[in-house]
């Protein structure tokens, strides 16, 4: 019986490691076409008509999402958590009106800052081809991480800590 448990445990561990490696390889492949330029945008117009100035000398997370993207909805709580500790700006691409986006935020008790990229102009500048896409910039606004697809809260948190060094 103990042999059988060990065998299944080895199989599970092998599967988890394989899937983790596959997911990271896929993310790396999908992020090849992303813009790796420093963050040159200094301000964004938010859906509440306020102007958001990118904070100098602090790392910033720029997160592209789409309202119709199920993975984006799954990851939204991770972004919300991070927004309480770090500079986070989300850009909703072709996701409807400001009012629709605000309703979504209100219904889910999300408070992160949102830019409405209705025509996809910002997503084109950043070469976004899949959602969600996350960029992390260090305090000098140099891009240090990019990720396409779901990223866990601890993964994002650790990347932001690293970017703040």
MDTraj code that builds the backbone (N, CA, C; nanometers):
import mdtraj as md
import numpy as np

residues = "UNK UNK UNK UNK UNK UNK UNK UNK UNK UNK UNK UNK UNK UNK UNK UNK UNK UNK UNK UNK UNK UNK UNK UNK UNK UNK UNK UNK UNK UNK UNK UNK UNK UNK UNK UNK UNK UNK UNK UNK UNK UNK UNK UNK UNK UNK UNK UNK UNK UNK UNK UNK UNK UNK UNK UNK UNK UNK UNK UNK UNK UNK UNK UNK UNK UNK UNK UNK UNK UNK UNK UNK UNK UNK UNK UNK UNK UNK UNK UNK UNK UNK UNK UNK UNK UNK UNK UNK UNK UNK UNK UNK UNK UNK UNK UNK UNK UNK UNK UNK UNK UNK UNK UNK UNK UNK UNK UNK UNK UNK UNK UNK UNK UNK UNK UNK UNK UNK UNK UNK UNK UNK UNK UNK UNK UNK UNK UNK UNK UNK UNK UNK UNK UNK UNK UNK UNK UNK UNK UNK UNK UNK UNK UNK UNK UNK UNK UNK UNK UNK UNK UNK UNK UNK UNK UNK UNK UNK UNK UNK UNK UNK UNK UNK UNK".split()
xyz = np.array([
    [0.0821, -0.1198, 0.0000],
    [0.0000, 0.0000, 0.0000],
    [0.0868, 0.1266, 0.0000],
    [0.1908, 0.1259, 0.0839],
    [0.2810, 0.2407, 0.0919],
    [0.3534, 0.2627, -0.0412],
    [0.3890, 0.1532, -0.1078],
    [0.4531, 0.1628, -0.2393],
    [0.3616, 0.2305, -0.3408],
    [0.2344, 0.1958, -0.3347],
    [0.1361, 0.2521, -0.4269],
    [0.1203, 0.4026, -0.4037],
    [0.1160, 0.4427, -0.2785],
    [0.1035, 0.5856, -0.2442],
    [0.2259, 0.6619, -0.2939],
    [0.3453, 0.6049, -0.2708],
    [0.4686, 0.6689, -0.3181],
    [0.4675, 0.6846, -0.4701],
    [0.4216, 0.5804, -0.5378],
    [0.4146, 0.5844, -0.6840],
    [0.3220, 0.6975, -0.7307],
    [0.2028, 0.7058, -0.6726],
    [0.1078, 0.8107, -0.7111],
    [0.1605, 0.9496, -0.6753],
    [0.2265, 0.9596, -0.5616],
    [0.2838, 1.0877, -0.5206],
    [0.3909, 1.1329, -0.6202],
    [0.4760, 1.0393, -0.6642],
    [0.5777, 1.0711, -0.7652],
    [0.5124, 1.1168, -0.8952],
    [0.4058, 1.0483, -0.9351],
    [0.3337, 1.0851, -1.0575],
    [0.2758, 1.2258, -1.0467],
    [0.2178, 1.2568, -0.9340],
    [0.1585, 1.3897, -0.9132],
    [0.2662, 1.4968, -0.9160],
    [0.3766, 1.4729, -0.8463],
    [0.4864, 1.5704, -0.8442],
    [0.5423, 1.5901, -0.9848],
    [0.5625, 1.4815, -1.0581],
    [0.6117, 1.4908, -1.1955],
    [0.5152, 1.5724, -1.2816],
    [0.3853, 1.5468, -1.2669],
    [0.2837, 1.6195, -1.3437],
    [0.2872, 1.7688, -1.3113],
    [0.2943, 1.8029, -1.1833],
    [0.2961, 1.9440, -1.1423],
    [0.4205, 2.0138, -1.1971],
    [0.5352, 1.9499, -1.1861],
    [0.6589, 2.0096, -1.2379],
    [0.6509, 2.0259, -1.3895],
    [0.6023, 1.9246, -1.4582],
    [0.5889, 1.9312, -1.6044],
    [0.4950, 2.0439, -1.6456],
    [0.3810, 2.0542, -1.5804],
    [0.2841, 2.1590, -1.6143],
    [0.3402, 2.2979, -1.5838],
    [0.4138, 2.3117, -1.4746],
    [0.4751, 2.4400, -1.4406],
    [0.5768, 2.4800, -1.5471],
    [0.6611, 2.3863, -1.5866],
    [0.7594, 2.4151, -1.6917],
    [0.6909, 2.4496, -1.8233],
    [0.5873, 2.3752, -1.8578],
    [0.5130, 2.4019, -1.9812],
    [0.4488, 2.5403, -1.9771],
    [0.3850, 2.5745, -1.8658],
    [0.3186, 2.7049, -1.8534],
    [0.4197, 2.8183, -1.8640],
    [0.5360, 2.8026, -1.8008],
    [0.6387, 2.9065, -1.8089],
    [0.6965, 2.9175, -1.9495],
    [0.7174, 2.8049, -2.0157],
    [0.7677, 2.8078, -2.1536],
    [0.6666, 2.8739, -2.2463],
    [0.5391, 2.8412, -2.2287],
    [0.4339, 2.9020, -2.3100],
    [0.4280, 3.0529, -2.2874],
    [0.4361, 3.0943, -2.1625],
    [0.4336, 3.2373, -2.1314],
    [0.5540, 3.3083, -2.1929],
    [0.6706, 3.2473, -2.1834],
    [0.7909, 3.3057, -2.2424],
    [0.7753, 3.3193, -2.3933],
    [0.7235, 3.2162, -2.4578],
    [0.7010, 3.2203, -2.6020],
    [0.6020, 3.3305, -2.6389],
    [0.4921, 3.3399, -2.5647],
    [0.3884, 3.4385, -2.5954],
    [0.4347, 3.5811, -2.5674],
    [0.5336, 3.5984, -2.4810],
    [0.5778, 3.7336, -2.4469],
    [0.6903, 3.7841, -2.5367],
    [0.7348, 3.7041, -2.6339],
    [0.8446, 3.7448, -2.7213],
    [0.8141, 3.8705, -2.8012],
    [0.6896, 3.8862, -2.8446],
    [0.6533, 3.9983, -2.9303],
    [0.6153, 4.1238, -2.8530],
    [0.6139, 4.1165, -2.7213],
    [0.5744, 4.2321, -2.6414],
    [0.6798, 4.3415, -2.6495],
    [0.6355, 4.4630, -2.6248],
    [0.7278, 4.5756, -2.6201],
    [0.8157, 4.5624, -2.4963],
    [0.9458, 4.5693, -2.5159],
    [1.0389, 4.5625, -2.4034],
    [1.1014, 4.6991, -2.3771],
    [1.0382, 4.8019, -2.4302],
    [1.0862, 4.9383, -2.4126],
    [1.0584, 4.9860, -2.2710],
    [1.1353, 5.0837, -2.2253],
    [1.1042, 5.1444, -2.0953],
    [0.9654, 5.2085, -2.0998],
    [0.9049, 5.2241, -1.9840],
    [0.7733, 5.2870, -1.9756],
    [0.7889, 5.4352, -2.0056],
    [0.7370, 5.4773, -2.1197],
    [0.7518, 5.6170, -2.1611],
    [0.6272, 5.6994, -2.1324],
    [0.5163, 5.6332, -2.1029],
    [0.3924, 5.7046, -2.0723],
    [0.4028, 5.7580, -1.9301],
    [0.3801, 5.8879, -1.9135],
    [0.3925, 5.9480, -1.7809],
    [0.2599, 5.9655, -1.7100],
    [0.1501, 5.9619, -1.7868],
    [0.0191, 5.9765, -1.7235],
    [-0.0867, 5.9023, -1.8048],
    [-0.1935, 5.8663, -1.7359],
    [-0.3059, 5.7968, -1.7972],
    [-0.4346, 5.8641, -1.7529],
    [-0.5354, 5.8661, -1.8407],
    [-0.6686, 5.9143, -1.8035],
    [-0.7499, 5.7939, -1.7576],
    [-0.7951, 5.7988, -1.6330],
    [-0.8704, 5.6881, -1.5748],
    [-1.0178, 5.6970, -1.6107],
    [-1.0928, 5.5884, -1.5868],
    [-1.2350, 5.5859, -1.6220],
    [-1.3176, 5.6835, -1.5388],
    [-1.2641, 5.7281, -1.4251],
    [-1.3358, 5.8278, -1.3444],
    [-1.2957, 5.9703, -1.3833],
    [-1.2331, 5.9841, -1.4999],
    [-1.1877, 6.1115, -1.5574],
    [-1.0739, 6.1771, -1.4812],
    [-1.0156, 6.1090, -1.3859],
    [-0.8980, 6.1622, -1.3185],
    [-0.7742, 6.1283, -1.4001],
    [-0.6722, 6.2092, -1.3826],
    [-0.5448, 6.1859, -1.4491],
    [-0.4538, 6.1137, -1.3500],
    [-0.3986, 6.0020, -1.3905],
    [-0.3067, 5.9272, -1.3049],
    [-0.1649, 5.9534, -1.3523],
    [-0.0831, 6.0088, -1.2641],
    [0.0576, 6.0329, -1.2938],
    [0.1385, 5.9122, -1.2472],
    [0.2187, 5.8565, -1.3349],
    [0.3036, 5.7441, -1.2975],
    [0.4031, 5.7938, -1.1932],
    [0.4068, 5.7251, -1.0810],
    [0.4916, 5.7657, -0.9691],
    [0.6379, 5.7407, -1.0042],
    [0.7198, 5.8408, -0.9789],
    [0.8628, 5.8283, -1.0063],
    [0.9307, 5.7548, -0.8902],
    [1.0383, 5.6866, -0.9202],
    [1.1206, 5.6165, -0.8213],
    [1.0488, 5.5046, -0.7473],
    [0.9466, 5.4477, -0.8092],
    [0.8777, 5.3308, -0.7542],
    [0.8484, 5.2351, -0.8688],
    [0.8517, 5.1048, -0.8419],
    [0.8125, 5.0114, -0.9479],
    [0.6635, 5.0253, -0.9777],
    [0.6261, 4.9903, -1.0988],
    [0.4848, 4.9981, -1.1383],
    [0.4475, 4.8731, -1.2179],
    [0.3276, 4.8250, -1.1925],
    [0.2729, 4.7113, -1.2655],
    [0.1681, 4.7652, -1.3614],
    [0.1830, 4.7352, -1.4898],
    [0.0850, 4.7746, -1.5914],
    [0.0203, 4.6455, -1.6408],
    [-0.1113, 4.6375, -1.6210],
    [-0.1839, 4.5126, -1.6461],
    [-0.2908, 4.5349, -1.7526],
    [-0.2794, 4.4633, -1.8647],
    [-0.3785, 4.4703, -1.9721],
    [-0.4780, 4.3567, -1.9543],
    [-0.6071, 4.3910, -1.9604],
    [-0.7125, 4.2914, -1.9460],
    [-0.8240, 4.3218, -2.0439],
    [-0.9168, 4.2286, -2.0543],
    [-1.0362, 4.2480, -2.1366],
    [-1.1551, 4.1951, -2.0570],
    [-1.2664, 4.2662, -2.0619],
    [-1.3835, 4.2281, -1.9822],
    [-1.4404, 4.0930, -2.0241],
    [-1.4162, 4.0532, -2.1476],
    [-1.4691, 3.9278, -2.2003],
    [-1.3740, 3.8098, -2.1776],
    [-1.2608, 3.8341, -2.1133],
    [-1.1562, 3.7329, -2.0929],
    [-1.1759, 3.6607, -1.9589],
    [-1.2056, 3.5300, -1.9605],
    [-1.2274, 3.4582, -1.8345],
    [-1.1027, 3.4525, -1.7457],
    [-0.9849, 3.4413, -1.8052],
    [-0.8619, 3.4386, -1.7262],
    [-0.8392, 3.5730, -1.6582],
    [-0.8752, 3.6818, -1.7266],
    [-0.8620, 3.8156, -1.6680],
    [-0.9507, 3.8288, -1.5446],
    [-1.0716, 3.7755, -1.5540],
    [-1.1641, 3.7805, -1.4400],
    [-1.1092, 3.6996, -1.3234],
    [-1.0483, 3.5870, -1.3529],
    [-0.9893, 3.5024, -1.2499],
    [-0.8712, 3.5724, -1.1827],
    [-0.7947, 3.6467, -1.2587],
    [-0.6749, 3.7126, -1.2076],
    [-0.7046, 3.8474, -1.1414],
    [-0.8238, 3.9010, -1.1595],
    [-0.8569, 4.0351, -1.1096],
    [-0.8369, 4.0495, -0.9591],
    [-0.8687, 3.9464, -0.8826],
    [-0.8501, 3.9562, -0.7371],
    [-0.7014, 3.9651, -0.7013],
    [-0.6149, 3.9041, -0.7811],
    [-0.4700, 3.9158, -0.7598],
    [-0.4252, 4.0601, -0.7807],
    [-0.4771, 4.1213, -0.8870],
    [-0.4430, 4.2600, -0.9183],
    [-0.4961, 4.3526, -0.8088],
    [-0.6165, 4.3259, -0.7625],
    [-0.6744, 4.4054, -0.6538],
    [-0.5851, 4.3999, -0.5301],
    [-0.5427, 4.2818, -0.4919],
    [-0.4560, 4.2659, -0.3750],
    [-0.3284, 4.3483, -0.3914],
    [-0.2634, 4.3347, -0.5059],
    [-0.1379, 4.4067, -0.5298],
    [-0.1562, 4.5575, -0.5277],
    [-0.2724, 4.6039, -0.5737],
    [-0.2960, 4.7488, -0.5826],
    [-0.2972, 4.8156, -0.4453],
    [-0.3102, 4.7381, -0.3394],
    [-0.3068, 4.7934, -0.2041],
    [-0.1643, 4.8111, -0.1529],
    [-0.0664, 4.7523, -0.2215],
    [0.0723, 4.7558, -0.1756],
    [0.1689, 4.8202, -0.2742],
    [0.1297, 4.8237, -0.4020],
    [0.2194, 4.8721, -0.5063],
    [0.1439, 4.9640, -0.6020],
    [0.2205, 5.0311, -0.6875],
    [0.1613, 5.1111, -0.7938],
    [0.1131, 5.0156, -0.9027],
    [-0.0169, 5.0171, -0.9281],
    [-0.0776, 4.9278, -1.0266],
    [-0.1710, 5.0089, -1.1147],
    [-0.1578, 4.9914, -1.2443],
    [-0.2507, 5.0530, -1.3390],
    [-0.3013, 4.9424, -1.4316],
    [-0.4327, 4.9329, -1.4458],
    [-0.4897, 4.8331, -1.5358],
    [-0.5450, 4.9033, -1.6592],
    [-0.5314, 4.8387, -1.7710],
    [-0.5801, 4.8937, -1.8968],
    [-0.6790, 4.7934, -1.9557],
    [-0.8053, 4.8340, -1.9595],
    [-0.9123, 4.7492, -2.0131],
    [-0.9227, 4.7735, -2.1632],
    [-0.8980, 4.6706, -2.2414],
    [-0.8910, 4.6822, -2.3867],
    [-1.0229, 4.6380, -2.4502],
    [-1.0802, 4.7286, -2.5296],
    [-1.2037, 4.7004, -2.6043],
    [-1.3067, 4.6291, -2.5162],
    [-1.3326, 4.6896, -2.4008],
    [-1.4174, 4.6264, -2.2995],
    [-1.5434, 4.7048, -2.2677],
    [-1.5805, 4.7982, -2.3531],
    [-1.7039, 4.8721, -2.3308],
    [-1.6806, 5.0113, -2.2750],
    [-1.7886, 5.0724, -2.2334],
    [-1.7866, 5.2112, -2.1867],
    [-1.7252, 5.2225, -2.0473],
    [-1.6915, 5.3457, -2.0104],
    [-1.6422, 5.3725, -1.8754],
    [-1.7445, 5.3277, -1.7715],
    [-1.8718, 5.3529, -1.8004],
    [-1.9788, 5.3170, -1.7068],
    [-1.9863, 5.1655, -1.6876],
    [-1.9719, 5.0906, -1.7958],
    [-1.9753, 4.9443, -1.7876],
    [-1.8580, 4.8929, -1.7037],
    [-1.7413, 4.9513, -1.7258],
    [-1.6237, 4.9103, -1.6494],
    [-1.6393, 4.9454, -1.5015],
    [-1.6919, 5.0649, -1.4740],
    [-1.7114, 5.1060, -1.3347],
    [-1.8119, 5.0143, -1.2651],
    [-1.9149, 4.9745, -1.3365],
    [-2.0150, 4.8824, -1.2808],
    [-1.9493, 4.7491, -1.2436],
    [-1.8633, 4.6982, -1.3317],
    [-1.7909, 4.5735, -1.3042],
    [-1.7043, 4.5883, -1.1790],
    [-1.6336, 4.7012, -1.1687],
    [-1.5493, 4.7251, -1.0510],
    [-1.6338, 4.7290, -0.9242],
    [-1.7440, 4.8030, -0.9298],
    [-1.8317, 4.8168, -0.8133],
    [-1.8911, 4.6827, -0.7711],
    [-1.9380, 4.6049, -0.8675],
    [-1.9999, 4.4750, -0.8378],
    [-1.9029, 4.3777, -0.7714],
    [-1.7747, 4.3936, -0.8005],
    [-1.6736, 4.3026, -0.7467],
    [-1.5883, 4.3649, -0.6365],
    [-1.6239, 4.4868, -0.5953],
    [-1.5497, 4.5589, -0.4906],
    [-1.4021, 4.5772, -0.5259],
    [-1.3747, 4.6023, -0.6538],
    [-1.2386, 4.6290, -0.6976],
    [-1.2132, 4.7790, -0.6933],
    [-1.0932, 4.8153, -0.6499],
    [-1.0585, 4.9571, -0.6378],
    [-0.9367, 4.9956, -0.7212],
    [-0.8818, 4.9004, -0.7978],
    [-0.7627, 4.9336, -0.8758],
    [-0.7955, 5.0363, -0.9845],
    [-0.6916, 5.1095, -1.0248],
    [-0.7066, 5.2150, -1.1255],
    [-0.7235, 5.1516, -1.2637],
    [-0.8196, 5.2058, -1.3409],
    [-0.8490, 5.1492, -1.4731],
    [-0.8479, 5.2576, -1.5802],
    [-0.7788, 5.2280, -1.6886],
    [-0.7796, 5.3094, -1.8095],
    [-0.8646, 5.2337, -1.9109],
    [-0.9526, 5.3044, -1.9800],
    [-1.0356, 5.2410, -2.0822],
    [-0.9705, 5.2606, -2.2190],
    [-0.9188, 5.1533, -2.2736],
    [-0.8551, 5.1551, -2.4057],
    [-0.9563, 5.1034, -2.5079],
    [-1.0616, 5.1826, -2.5296],
    [-1.1733, 5.1388, -2.6141],
    [-1.1327, 5.1048, -2.7565],
    [-1.0402, 5.1813, -2.8114],
    [-1.0025, 5.1581, -2.9513],
    [-0.8773, 5.0708, -2.9667],
    [-0.8177, 5.0284, -2.8561],
    [-0.7009, 4.9415, -2.8624],
    [-0.5702, 5.0116, -2.8927],
    [-0.5679, 5.1446, -2.8834],
    [-0.4466, 5.2202, -2.9162],
    [-0.3307, 5.1850, -2.8217],
    [-0.3580, 5.1838, -2.6912],
    [-0.2515, 5.1509, -2.5958],
    [-0.2040, 5.0068, -2.6123],
    [-0.2981, 4.9169, -2.6356],
    [-0.2581, 4.7764, -2.6517],
    [-0.1704, 4.7591, -2.7761],
    [-0.1931, 4.8396, -2.8787],
    [-0.1079, 4.8344, -2.9982],
    [0.0322, 4.8855, -2.9679],
    [0.0412, 4.9928, -2.8910],
    [0.1718, 5.0490, -2.8545],
    [0.2557, 4.9456, -2.7795],
    [0.1893, 4.8689, -2.6917],
    [0.2591, 4.7692, -2.6110],
    [0.2672, 4.6318, -2.6795],
    [0.2139, 4.6211, -2.8020],
    [0.2167, 4.4963, -2.8803],
    [0.1443, 4.3811, -2.8102],
    [0.0287, 4.4103, -2.7527],
    [-0.0490, 4.3095, -2.6808],
    [-0.1203, 4.2193, -2.7812],
    [-0.1030, 4.0883, -2.7641],
    [-0.1714, 3.9934, -2.8532],
    [-0.2546, 3.8918, -2.7760],
    [-0.2437, 3.8909, -2.6441],
    [-0.3193, 3.7974, -2.5614],
    [-0.3495, 3.8591, -2.4268],
    [-0.4503, 3.8059, -2.3620],
    [-0.4932, 3.8610, -2.2331],
    [-0.4998, 3.7512, -2.1284],
    [-0.4711, 3.7866, -2.0054],
    [-0.4148, 3.9117, -1.9567],
    [-0.2653, 3.9202, -1.9883],
    [-0.2158, 4.0418, -1.9972],
    [-0.0730, 4.0664, -2.0152],
    [-0.0287, 4.1645, -1.9076],
    [0.0800, 4.1317, -1.8418],
    [0.1297, 4.2132, -1.7317],
    [0.2742, 4.2537, -1.7579],
    [0.3019, 4.3818, -1.7366],
    [0.4380, 4.4348, -1.7424],
    [0.4732, 4.4863, -1.6040],
    [0.5948, 4.4616, -1.5616],
    [0.6436, 4.5181, -1.4361],
    [0.7683, 4.5985, -1.4689],
    [0.7648, 4.7248, -1.4257],
    [0.8748, 4.8183, -1.4491],
    [0.9411, 4.8500, -1.3161],
    [1.0726, 4.8640, -1.3183],
    [1.1436, 4.8990, -1.1956],
    [1.1296, 5.0482, -1.1667],
    [1.1971, 5.0958, -1.0637],
    [1.1822, 5.2363, -1.0229],
    [1.2339, 5.3342, -1.1286],
    [1.3168, 5.2866, -1.2209],
    [1.3662, 5.3704, -1.3306],
    [1.2817, 5.3550, -1.4566],
    [1.1710, 5.2831, -1.4448],
    [1.0739, 5.2568, -1.5522],
    [1.1309, 5.1689, -1.6627],
    [1.2313, 5.0890, -1.6266],
    [1.2838, 4.9874, -1.7177],
    [1.1994, 4.8613, -1.6987],
    [1.1558, 4.7992, -1.8093],
    [1.0743, 4.6794, -1.7999],
    [1.1615, 4.5632, -1.7518],
    [1.1197, 4.5020, -1.6406],
    [1.1976, 4.3928, -1.5838],
    [1.1260, 4.2580, -1.5922],
    [0.9938, 4.2588, -1.6058],
    [0.9168, 4.1355, -1.6206],
    [0.8005, 4.1597, -1.7152],
    [0.7680, 4.0575, -1.7931],
    [0.6449, 4.0602, -1.8723],
    [0.5859, 3.9202, -1.8675],
    [0.4557, 3.9147, -1.8655],
    [0.3867, 3.7867, -1.8509],
    [0.2587, 3.7900, -1.9318],
    [0.2334, 3.6851, -2.0079],
    [0.1069, 3.6710, -2.0795],
    [0.0360, 3.5513, -2.0185],
    [-0.0855, 3.5735, -1.9718],
    [-0.1609, 3.4670, -1.9077],
    [-0.1691, 3.4885, -1.7580],
    [-0.2283, 3.3934, -1.6909],
    [-0.2521, 3.4024, -1.5472],
    [-0.1213, 3.4001, -1.4694],
    [-0.1135, 3.4852, -1.3679],
    [-0.0017, 3.4846, -1.2745],
    [-0.0585, 3.4918, -1.1340],
    [-0.0050, 3.4127, -1.0456],
    [-0.0555, 3.4065, -0.9087],
    [-0.0223, 3.5336, -0.8311],
    [-0.0953, 3.5559, -0.7243],
    [-0.0681, 3.6703, -0.6369],
    [0.0744, 3.6639, -0.5826],
    [0.1183, 3.5499, -0.5261],
    [0.2570, 3.5464, -0.4770],
    [0.3594, 3.5719, -0.5874],
    [0.3338, 3.5191, -0.7073],
    [0.4262, 3.5416, -0.8182],
    [0.4380, 3.6885, -0.8541],
    [0.3245, 3.7570, -0.8623],
    [0.3256, 3.9004, -0.8926],
    [0.3886, 3.9800, -0.7784],
    [0.3543, 3.9442, -0.6566],
    [0.4059, 4.0154, -0.5387],
    [0.5587, 4.0066, -0.5338],
    [0.6117, 3.8866, -0.5528],
    [0.7570, 3.8690, -0.5497],
    [0.8251, 3.9444, -0.6638],
    [0.7642, 3.9457, -0.7802],
    [0.8211, 4.0208, -0.8925],
    [0.8243, 4.1707, -0.8616],
    [0.7178, 4.2197, -0.7984],
    [0.7143, 4.3623, -0.7624],
    [0.8201, 4.3946, -0.6564],
    [0.8384, 4.3067, -0.5599],
    [0.9446, 4.3278, -0.4604],
    [1.0807, 4.3322, -0.5283],
    [1.1025, 4.2391, -0.6216],
    [1.2286, 4.2334, -0.6955],
    [1.2492, 4.3626, -0.7756],
    [1.1438, 4.4102, -0.8391],
    [1.1531, 4.5321, -0.9206],
    [1.1823, 4.6545, -0.8351],
    [1.1464, 4.6501, -0.7082],
    [1.1682, 4.7635, -0.6189],
    [1.3073, 4.7715, -0.5604],
    [1.3900, 4.6701, -0.5879],
    [1.5270, 4.6699, -0.5329],
    [1.6109, 4.7789, -0.5925],
])
top = md.Topology()
chain = top.add_chain()
for i, resn in enumerate(residues, 1):
    res = top.add_residue(resn, chain, resSeq=i)
    for name in ("N", "CA", "C"):
        top.add_atom(name, md.element.get_by_symbol(name[0]), res)
traj = md.Trajectory(xyz[None], top)
